[in-house]
Amino acid sequence: MTEPQTITIDHVHALLQQPSDDAVLGLVEGRVEAIDPDQLATDDYRGALEVISRRDLAERLGDDPTDEALAEQAGALTASVQQLGG
């Protein structure tokens, strides 16, 4: 089982599957979630720590990223969150 703040390849995939470039990967009460931009203003997601947007993630990964690239990005994002004390 992963730590709550650990970003996995599944989280990265979930963000890339979001239809909006403004969707974000966020931390909500210690959970990692891909969040639609319309949800960010709702009570359930207010105060979420936004880790990365779909747009920024896609720019980092380019077209048709490998599983290795997705895993590397998940690790880098996890490290960033841990440095923030997420």
ABEGO torsion letter per residue (X at the ends): XBBAABBBAAAAAAAAABABAABBBBBBGGBBBBBBAAAAABAAABGBBBABBAAAAAAAAEBGBBAAAAAAAAAAAAAAAAAAGX
